[in-house]
Amino acid sequence: MKTLFITHFYPPEPAAGATRVASFVEALANAGHEVDVVTSFPSFPRGRFSEAGLPLLRIEKAGRTRTLRLFSLLVPNLPGSRLLHWLSAALWAWLYSIFTRNKYDVVVISSPPFTLAIPGMIAAWRHRAKLVADIRDVFPDVAVAMGAWKKGSLQERAVERLVRALYRRAALVVAVTPTALAQIAARGVPGPRLALARNAAERLPEVAATNGHGNGFTAIYAGNLGLATDVDVLVDAAALVVSENITIEIVGDGAQRVHLGARLQTAGTRNVVVRGSLPRSDAMARVAQADVSIVPLRKGIEDSVPTKLYDSLAVGCPVIVAAGGEAQKEGTSLGALCTPPGDAAALAAALRQLARLDKAALRKLGESGKAAVSSRADRACIMDEVVSRIAALR
């Protein structure tokens, strides 16, 4: 098959969405299909392009995969800059899909952003291709749950119409959790057109887990500081253990970086270290060296299981899941310690509980989690199954 894959996030960006898409594309190419990836120039998580003087188009080739990076507008610190970036990227993807001389058998979009639904549907119509929607977050549900939009607002109703049109047009809709799959099914999508492809661990280079950066006990959060991430519970829990030789290290960047900085100034915590964004290999090395990894989601986020849960376990680091819903269920099944979302006192108590263990006991916990995740959460195998479903659409 000749496949057009439209995505906003793609390596070298360190986003979880980018690594998921890369695994998806790799599975398509490994199955013998040619893949054209239409995407933007890297800008995540800093909200600005990583290089200056960008061309309108850059083509990168690797095996059966061709990556087309297209121009998009990005004005840092401008109100509404994220939506402008999404819309301009969608516009250029739409123009490419209309005017390209290449013909495609399958069009895949990965959302968010939800704006990619438009070029995806147009491209499928233009090429008379099967449309596959890879849904990492169910909109508008997730925006309402985070409090960004109100139920019944103009934004919520407009996006609801858009995603319903996408689901009607799609030959296959892929979701990351059973809850997300149920939300999509409730919009009238029949079971044969649905597929579950959970977030999972990447096949990472072997990293030695040392459990501890030095003296004391180190907990780490490594990932996107997005709106779904509960940075407040990290700061509040740190304040509760500030005198107990427990440090919380935060590796990442994103929409809540400014809010995090303001909270740290107000709280006056001395045991939080913010390192900013690191290359993925360096970030995972920091996780492997920590005593525990924290996966905090805001209260109300029920359908998300962050990839950092699997990646942390895969490098032998014990995990505390400070979340509810699917993340709590998955964390429990993989042997992670779970606390209620937004409960700083419970998170602090969990940190104290683990800090009382010696290094050998922590390593044993890490090894147990690593064995659990490796036995049933390999993303390459999951994506191979999705590609088989796509091939059967012809």
DOMIVO-919056 format. One record per residue: residue in three letters; y, x negated, z of N, C-alpha, C, O, CB in turn. Coordinates in steps of 0.1 Angstrom, whole numbers, plus 5000, padded with zeros to 4 digits. Each point is the difference from the previous one (the first is absolute). Glycine has a CB too. Layout:
REM residues N
AlaYXZYXZYXZYXZYXZ
...
This chain:
REM residues 394
Met498849925000501250085000501249915000500149895006498750295006
Lys502349874982501349945000500850085011500250124998499749804977
Thr500550015035500650075012501449965002500349885000497550135010
Leu503150084992501449985004500150035015499750125004501249944972
Phe499449845032500150025014501549985004500649904999497050015005
Ile503050205001501450015004500149995015499550095007501150044972
Thr500149775026500149985014501449935004500549934992497050055010
His503050065009501249945005499849875007500849915000500250315001
Phe497849775006499749885008498949934994498950054997501950075024
Tyr499449754978498949914994500349865004501149965002498750194978
Pro499149775022500149865004501049934990500050034988497749975022
Pro503149904995499849935013500650075012500149945011499949864976
Glu500550335012500550075012498950015010498850024997502850114989
Pro498749855027499050005011499750145005499350015010501549774996
Ala499650334987499850135005498550044999499349954992503050115001
Ala497350025017498650055000499750084987498949994994501150025031
Gly501050064970499950084987499749904989499250034991502350155017
Ala499249714992499849904989498649945000499449984989503049975012
Thr497150025011498649955000499050104996499049974994501749875024
Arg499550294986499150104996500050024985498950004993501550125028
Val500849884973500150014985499349884993499350024990502850115013
Ala498149755003499449884994498550015000499449964990502649915017
Ser497450185003498650025001499550114990499049984994501049955030
Phe500850174974499750114990500049944986499150024993501950155023
Val500049754981500249944987498849904998499550004989503050035011
Glu497249895010498949914998498750064998499249964992502049895023
Ala498650274991498750074998499950054986499050004994501050065030
Leu501249994971500050054986499749894990499250014991502550165016
Ala498949714995499849894991498649945001499449974990503049985013
Asn497150055010498649955001499050094994498949954996501849945025
Ala499650234977499150104994500149994984499450084993500850075028
Gly500749764974500149984986501150084993500150004988497649965013
His503250115007501150074995501349924999500249915008498850305001
Glu501849814980501249934999501150085008500050134999499349784978
Val501550025030501050075009501449944997500249885001498050165017
Asp502750054980501549974999500650055013500050125002500149884972
Val500449915034500750055012501550004998500649904997497650005017
Val502450224987501550014999500550015014499750095008500150034969
Thr501149795026500549995014501449945000500649974989497150015020
Ser502950015003501449945001499949865004498949945002502050285005
Phe500249714993500149865005499950015015500550095007500949834973
Pro498049985027499850005014501350015008500949934997497049935000
Ser502150245013501150025008499650045014500950005009500550064971
Phe497449965022499550055013499649885009499449914995499950314995
Pro501049785023500650115008501549985003500650085007497249955003
Arg502849874984501449975004501050094993501250015005498149764997
Gly500350314989500950094993500949934991501150064997498850085023
Arg499849754975500749924990499149924991498949965005503150035010
Phe498449994973499149924991499849865005500949945006499850204975
Ser498149815018499749875005500549884991499949895004498150215007
Glu502549944977500649894991501250064993500150134999497649764998
Ala503250034998501250044993499849994985499149944995502349995025
Gly499550134973500049994985498850064994499449944991502049865011
Leu498150325002498850064995500250054986501050064997498350005026
Pro499749934968500150054987499650155000499750065011499749724979
Leu500850294999499750144999498450025000499650105005502549944982
Leu497249865009498650014999499449865002500449904994499750304991
Arg498849795023499249885001498650044999499550095007502249795007
Ile497550054977498650034999499249885005500249884997500350264983
Glu498549895029499149915006498650044996499650115002502049845018
Lys497649954976498650034996499049925009500249895003500650154973
Ala498150035027499049945007498750074997499750115005501849825014
Gly497650014973498850064996500250134992500750004990498249905030
Arg500550214985500150134994501250085004500350114996497349895002
Thr503249935011501250075006501349954994500249874999498550175022
Arg502250054975501349964996501050075009500050125001499249844975
Thr501749965030501050065009501350004993500549904996498350025024
Leu501950204979501350024994501050035011499950115006499149974972
Arg501849835026501050025010501350054993500649924992498449905024
Leu501550304987501150064994501250005008499950005013498550144974
Phe502849865007501350015007500050135008499550104997501649774984
Ser499650115031500450125008501249965008500349895002497350195000
Leu503150035002501349985008499749985015499250085005502050054978
Leu499349775023499949985014501349955006500349884997497250085000
Val503150125011501349965006499949995015500050115006501349994974
Pro498449795026499849995014501250065008501149984997497549814999
Asn501050275015501050065010500850124994500950055007499249725003
Leu499650274978500650124995499350135005498750004999502049874981
Pro500050235026499350125004499250064988500650024989501250025029
Gly497049994984499250064990499449904990499550034990501950175012
Ser498749675002499649894990498550014998499549974989502349895019
Arg497450185002498550014998499750104989499249984991500449955033
Leu501050194977499750114991500549964986499350034990500950145028
Leu501049764981500549964987499049904994499750004988502750035020
His497149885000499049904996498750074994499549974989501449865028
Trp498650274991498950074995500250074987499250004991500150035033
Leu501850044975500350084988500249914988499550044989501650145026
Ser499649714987500249914988498749944996499849984988502649975020
Ala496850015001498649954997499250104992499349974991500849885029
Ala500050284985499250104994500650034985499250024991500350085032
Leu501849894976500650024986499549894991499650044988502450065022
Trp497949784993499649894991498550014998499649974989502349895019
Ala497350185002498650024997499850124990499149994992500449935031
Trp501350184978500050124991500349954986499350044991501350125028
Leu500549764980500449954986498949924994499750014988502749995019
Tyr497049915001498949924995498950084995499449984989501249845026
Ser498950284993498950084996500250084988499150034992500349985032
Ile501950034973500350084988500049914988499550044989501950125025
Phe499349734987500349924988499049884997500049944989502350125015
Thr496849915005499049904997499150034989499750124997500449825027
Arg499549964968499050024989498650005005499150044993502549864992
Asn498250055028498650005005499650155003500850095003499649685008
Lys498350254988499450135002499149995013499249905001500950174974
Tyr500050025034499350005012499050115001500350124996501649765015
Asp496950104995499050105003500250065014499750125002498749764983
Val502150045024500250045014501449965005500449894997497150105007
Val503150105003501349965007499850025015499550105004501949974976
Val498849825028499950015014501449985006500749914996496950005003
Ile502750175011501349985008499649985014499050065005502450074979
Ser499349785023499849995015501250045007501149944998497349874998
Ser501550285013501250065007499749995015498950025005501650144976
Pro500649815027501450004996500449874992499349904999501150245022
Pro500849884973500950125000499650114992499349994990502549855014
Phe498550285001499750134993500650014986499650084992500150035030
Thr501449814976500750014987499149954988500350044989501949925023
Leu496849974991499149954989499250114994499349994990500649795021
Ala500150344996499350114994500550044987499350044991500350055032
Ile501749894975500750044987499549924989499550054990502550035023
Pro498249784987499549924989498550014998499549994989502449865015
Gly497450175007498550024999499650124992499249994991500649905031
Met500850224981499750134992500449994986499350044991500950095030
Ile501049814976500549984987499149904992499750034988502750025020
Ala497249854998499249904993498650064997499549984989501749835023
Ala498250274997498850064997500150104988499150014992500249975033
Trp501850094975500250104989500249924987499550034989501650145026
Arg499849724985500349934988498749934994499950004988502449965021
His496849994999498849934995498850095000498949954997502149845012
Arg499150334995498950095001498949945009498850004996501750104981
Ala499949845034499249925008499650085013500750105004500449694987
Lys497850175016499750055013501049955010500349885000497250144993
Leu502950065016501049965010499249995014499450095004502650024983
Val498249785019499549975014501149985009500949914998496949994993
Ala502250175021501149985010499449945012499150065007502250144984
Asp499149685013499649935012501050035010501149945000497749874987
Ile500950275023501050055010499849935013499050025007501150204982
Arg500849695014499949925013500750085012499549995011500549794976
Asp501050305010500750085009500250144994500550004988500649805024
Val498650314995500150134994501550055002500450025012497150034992
Phe503249964986501450055000499950154996499250044992501949735003
Pro499850315011501149975010499550005014500849975009500850134975
Asp497249925019499450015013500449885009500450025011497750114980
Val501849755004500249885008501549995004500349965011497749934978
Ala502950155002501449995002500450105011500949985008499549944969
Val499050205023500350105010499449965013500750015010499250174973
Ala498949765017499449955013500949895006500049995013497750074978
Met502949865001500849895006501450055004500849925006498049924980
Gly501550285010501450065004501049964990501250035002498249965021
Ala500249954965501049964990500550124992501250014997497749775001
Trp500250325000500450124993499650125009499149995009500649914968
Lys501050215021499750135008499150084991500250014988502049985025
Lys496950084993499250104993500850104994500850075007497349895008
Gly501850074972500850104993501349954994500850074994498250095021
Ser501349714988501349944994499949994985498950014994501549875028
Leu500750094972500049984985499149894996499350014990503150085010
Gln497749805007499249884996498550045002499249974991502649875016
Glu497850225004498650045002499550094989498949984995501549995030
Arg500450134972499550104990499949944986499150034992501950155022
Ala500049734982500049944987498849904999499350004989503250025010
Val497249905011498949914999498750085001499049964993502449865018
Glu498550284996498850095000499750054986498849994996501750085028
Arg500549974969499750054986499549884991499250024992502650165011
Leu498849714999499749884992498549965003499349984990503149945010
Val497250075012498749955003498950114996498949964996502049905023
Arg499550274982499050104995499849994985498950024996501950135023
Ala500349824974499949984986499149884997499250014990503150095006
Leu497949795011499149884998498650045003499149964992502849895015
Tyr497850225004498650035003499350094990498949994996501749985028
Arg500250124970499550094990499649924987499050034994502450165015
Arg499449714988499849924988499049905001499349964990503050085005
Ala497449915017499249885002498550044999499550115004502249805011
Ala497650014978498550014998499349965013498950045003501349934972
Leu500449945032499449955013501249965009500949934997497049984991
Val502050145025500949965010499349935011499050055006502450154989
Val499149685008499449915010500849995012501249994999497749874983
Ala500550165030500849995013499349915009498949964998501950274999
Val499949725013499649895009499350055013499349935006502549944985
Thr498450265013499350055012499550144997500550074991501049795024
Pro497550194993499650144999501150105003500150104993497749835014
Thr503150045002501150095003500950014987500450114997499649835028
Ala500449954969500850004988499350084989500650084992500449705014
Leu497750204993499250074989500050155003500150084990498449725007
Ala501550245016500050155003501450054997500150124995498249855023
Gln502849954984501350054997500250024985500750104996500249785024
Ile498550044972500150014986499150124995500450084991500049675007
Ala498450265008499150114996500750145003499850094993498249765011
Ala502850155007500650135004501050044989500550125000499249825024
Arg500749974967501050044990499250044987500650014989501149835020
Gly497150194992499250064989499349914992499550034989502150145011
Val498249705004499349904992498550025003499649985012502449864988
Pro497150184991498650025002499349875004500449904996499650294988
Gly498949835024499349885005499649904989500149885003499150275015
Pro500349894971499549914990501149914994499749904994498650265000
Arg503049875009501149924995500649925011501149944999499450234984
Leu498849825028500549925012499149895003498750014998502350195011
Ala499549694996499249885003500749935013501249995001498049984975
Leu499949995033500549935012499849854998498949954997500550255018
Ala501749734986499949854999500849945012501249984999498650024975
Arg499549995037500749965012500749864999499649924992498850215021
Asn502749854995500549865001498949925007499250065007503250024995
Ala497549804995498949915004500549865001501149964996497250204995
Ala500849755013500249865001500049944987499150034992500049965031
Glu501849924974499949914988498949895003499749975011502750084983
Arg497149904995499149885001501049885003500349934990497850174995
Leu502249875027500949905004499349865001498850005003502650175009
Pro499449724985499449875003499749995014500750065009500649844973
Glu497650035021499649985014501149945009500449894996497150094996
Val502850085018501049955010499449995013499550105005502549994982
Ala498149805020499549995013500850075011501249975001497849814992
Ala500450315014500750075011500049915012499049965005500350274986
Thr501949755014500149915012500450085012499949955012500749864973
Asn499950325014500450085011501049935009499649955011498250164988
Gly503449884996501149955008500749894993499549914995499250145025
His502749974981500949904993500349885010500749914996500350284990
Gly498649835026500349895010499850065014499050085002502649814982
Asn499250075025499950065014500450145000500850054992499749735017
Gly498950305000500350145000499250084991499149954993503249995014
Phe498150194992499350104992500950054989501150045002497450035017
Thr501049924968500950044989499450124992498949994995501949775003
Ala500050345001499750124992500949994988501149955000498250195020
Ile500249914968500749984988500150144992499050075000500349694999
Tyr501850264995500150114990500449924987501049945000499750255017
Ala498449834973500349934987499950114989498950054997500249735011
Gly502050254986500050104989501450054997501049945006496850125001
Asn502350044985501350064996500650075012499450075007499749954970
Leu502249965025500850075010500550134994501250024999499449765013
Gly498550304983500450124993500350125010499849985012498949944968
Leu501750195014500350125009498850055008500250065010501649994973
Ala497049935012498950055007499649915012499250045008500050064970
Thr501349785022499649905010500950035013501250014999498249824984
Asp499950185028500750035013500449875006499349945009499450274995
Val502549744992500549875006500550025014500049915008500650014969
Asp499850215026500550025014498949995010500349945011501350224979
Val497249885007498949985010499749865002499649965011499450264982
Leu501249694997499849865002501049945010499749935009499350064967
Val502350055022501049955008499950055014500149925010501450074970
Asp498250145022499950065013498849945008500149985012501050234979
Ala497849775002498849945006500349865004499549965011498950194976
Ala502349785005500349865003500949995013499849915008500150034968
Ala501050165025500850005012499250025013500449955011501550144975
Leu497049985013499250045011499149885005499649995011500450244981
Val499849674999499149895003500849874999499449895000498650234991
Val503349885010500949894998499749895010500249884997501550274993
Ser497949885022499849905011498549965001499649935010502350175002
Glu497349944978498549975001499549904990498850014997501050235012
Asn501149684986499549904991499350054987499149944995500749915025
Ile500750274976499550064988501150014989501150055003497350095011
Thr501449804975501050004989499650094988498850004997501849765010
Ile500350314988499750084988500849934988501249995000498550235013
Glu499549744977500649944988500050104989499050064997500149715010
Ile502050244986500250094989500249924987501049934998499950255017
Val498249844976500049934987500250114989499150084998499549725010
Gly502550204985500350104990501450034998500949955007496950144998
Asp502550004986501450044996499950144995498950054997501849714998
Gly500450305003500050134994501150095005501049955006496650034992
Ala502350155000501150095003500450015015501250035002498050104979
Gln499949835028500450015014500449875006500149995013498350204989
Arg501849714990500349875006501350005007500149945011498749954970
Val502250185014501350015007499950085013500549965010500750034968
His498050125021499850085013499349925010500350005012499650204974
Leu499149725010499249915009501049905007499949995012498050044974
Gly502949915006501049905006500950075010500349945011499649934968
Ala500650255018500850075009499350045013500549995011500850104970
Arg497449955018499250045012499849875009500050015012498950184975
Leu500849705006499849885008501249965008499949955011498449984972
Gln502950085011501249975007500250095011500449955011500649964968
Thr498850225019500250105011499049985011500450005012500550164971
Ala497949825014498949995010500149865007499550005012499050154975
Gly502049755007500149875006498749945003499849925009502250155001
Thr497049964981498649945002500049854996500649974989498450265007
Arg500449695012499949864997498649964994499849894996501950075022
Asn497450144982498649964996499750064986498850034998500649975027
Val501650034967499750044986500649904991501149965001499050285005
Val499049714985500449904990499950064986498950054996500249765019
Val502050194978500150064986500049894990501049925000500250295009
Arg497849784983499949894990500450044986500249914992498050005022
Gly502050214983500350044986498850004992498949995004503449924999
Ser497950114984498950014990499549864997500749904999500350304991
Leu497649795009499349884997499150024988499650124998500549805026
Pro499549984968499050024990498750065007499849975011501249844975
Arg498350275006498850075006499149905007499550035011500750144971
Ser499549725011499049905006500549955014499349985009500049964968
Asp502150035024500549955012500050115011499749985011501849864976
Ala498850295009500050115009498650025006499950025012502150094976
Met497049895003498650025005499649885009499250025009500350114970
Ala501049755018499749895009500650025014499349975010500649884970
Arg501350215021500650035013499250115007499849995012502449954979
Val497350165002499150105006498849945005499650035012501350144973
Ala498449745008498849945004500249925013499149985008500150014968
Gln502049955026500349925011500550085013500149955011500449874973
Ala499750315014500550085011498950055008498850004996503150074990
Asp498449985026499050065009499650144997498950045001502049815017
Val500150224976499750144996501150044990501149955000497950115023
Ser500650034968500950054990500350155003499150075004500049774978
Ile502250205017500450145004500250074987500749954991500349985031
Val498550194977500250094988500750135005499350095005498749824982
Pro503450095013500750125006500550094989500849964991499849905028
Leu499150274982500650104991500750105008499750035011498549944972
Arg502950085011500850105006499250135003499150034992502949884997
Lys498350165022499450135003500250104989501150014995499249945029
Gly498750124972500150094989499449954987499750084991502350015019
Ile497749784989499449944988498550015002499449935007502549914988
Glu497550264998498650035003499049964989498849985002502050215011
Asp499849784975499149984988500049864995499549974989500950265005
Ser500149685014500149864996499149905008500050025012502450034981
Val497049865000499249895006500549874995499649974988498450185016
Pro502949785003500649884994499049894997499049985007503050075005
Thr498249884977499149904996499949895010499049935001501550124975
Lys500649935032500049895010498950025010499649905006502950084991
Leu497050145005498950025010498849924994499449935008501550304999
Tyr498849794981498849944994500249854999499149925002500450294985
Asp501749755008500249854998500049935013499549895001501950164979
Ser499150015031500049935013498549985005499749895004502650215001
Leu496950014993498649995004499349904991499149925005501050315003
Ala500349764980499349914990500249865003499149914997501150264986
Val500949795024500249865004499649985014500349895006501550094977
Gly497550115024499549985013501050025011499849955011498749904979
Cys502550235008501050035010499850145006499950094992501749764997
Pro498250165024499950145006501250084997501149944997497549975021
Val501350224982501150094996500250115011499150055006500449904970
Ile501850085026500450125007500750094990501049964994499349915028
Val499150254977500650104991500950105008499450075008498649914976
Ala503350015015500950095007500450114991501150004994499849815021
Ala498250284982500250114990499150115003499049995008501849844975
Gly499450285010499150115000499350034987500049914991501450195027
Gly498050014980499550054988498949904994499149955008503150164988
Glu497949874991498949924993500049865005498949945001501450204979
Ala500949805023500049865005499249995013499349905002503050064987
Gln497950135020499350005013498550024998499249925006502850175005
Lys497650004980498650024997499349874994499049965005501550294992
Glu500249704994499549884993499949885010499149925000501850164977
Gly500249905030500049905010498950015010499449905003503150084994
Thr497350145008498950025010498649964994499249945006502250245005
Ser498449874976498749974994499849864997498849954999501350274991
Leu500949705009499949854998500149925012500049885000501050164978
Gly499150025034500049935012501449965005500049915010497750014984
Ala503350135000501449965005500350085013499450115002501349844974
Leu500250005032500550075011501150094996500949954993498549855022
Cys500650334989501050094995500850065011499550035011499050034970
Thr502849955016501050075010500750114992500149994988500249795026
Pro500350324993500750114994501249944993500649915004498550255013
Pro501349914972501249964992501350015009500150105007498849974971
Gly501949835021501350015008499949985015501050015006499750144976
Asp498249825023499849985014500149865004498949925000499650295001
Ala502749745003500249865003499249965012499549895001502850124989
Ala497650085020499349975013498549974997499449915005502350235008
Ala497749954978498649984997499849874992499049935002500750324998
Leu501249724991499949884992500149885009499349904999501750214981
Ala500049895030500149895009498849985009499649895003502950164997
Ala496950075004498749995008498949944992499249925005501550285008
Ala499249834974499049944991500249854999499049925000500850304988
Leu501449745010500349864999499649925013499549905000502450164985
Arg498450005027499649945012498549995001499549905005502650195006
Gln497250024985498650005001499449884992499049945004501050314998
Leu500549734986499549894991500449875005499349904999500750254982
Ala501249845025500549875005499249955012500049885002502350194990
Arg497050025014499249965012498749934995499349935008501750255006
Leu498649844973498849944995500249854997501149964997498250264993
Asp499649705011500249864996499849994985499750104993499449825029
Lys501249964972500049984986498650034994500050054988501849785014
Ala497250145005498650024994499850154999499450044990499849755020
Ala501250294999499850144999500850064989499650094993500049925032
Leu501649944973500950054989499349964987500050084990502149905024
Arg497449904985499349964987498850094997499850044989501049735015
Lys498550275007498850094998500550134995499350064991499549825027
Leu502350184987500550124996500449994985499850094992501149965031
Gly499849844973500449984987498849994990500050064989502049825019
Glu496950054996498849994992499450134998499450034989500349745019
Ser500350325002499450135000500750094989499450074992499949915032
Gly502150014977500850084991499849954985500050084991501649965028
Lys498349834980499849944987498750044994499950044988501449765018
Ala497650215002498750054995500150144996499450044990499449795024
Ala501950254994500150154997500750024987499650094992500449965032
Val501249884974500750034988499449954987500150054989501949945025
Ser497249894988499449954988498850084995499649994989501149785019
Ser498750315002498850074996500450134992499150064994499849855027
Arg502350144980500350134993501450024995500350114996498049985019
Ala502549814985501450014995500449894991501049935003499550195018
Asp498849864968500349904990500750074989499450084993498649785013
Arg503350104992500850074990499549984986500050094991501949885023
Ala497549914982499549984987498950104996500050064989500649705013
Cys498550275008498950104997500650144999499650074991498849785022
Ile502650184995500650134999500750024987499850114994500649895031
Met500349904970500750014987499050014989500350064990501749825020
Asp496950054991499050014989499550144999499750044989499649725016
Glu500550315006499650144999501050094994499750094992499049875029
Val502650014982501150084993500049984985500150094992501349905029
Val498449884975500049974986498950074993500150044988500949745017
Ser497850235002498950074994500350154998499750064990498849785021
Arg502350224998500450144999500950014988500050104992499849945033
Ile501149864973501050014989499349994986500350074991501449835024
Ala497350004985499249984987499350134996499850034988500049735018
Ala499850325004499250124997500950114995499550114996498949835022
Leu502950044983501050114995499950014985500450114994501149855026
Arg498249944973500150004985499050104994500050024988500649745012
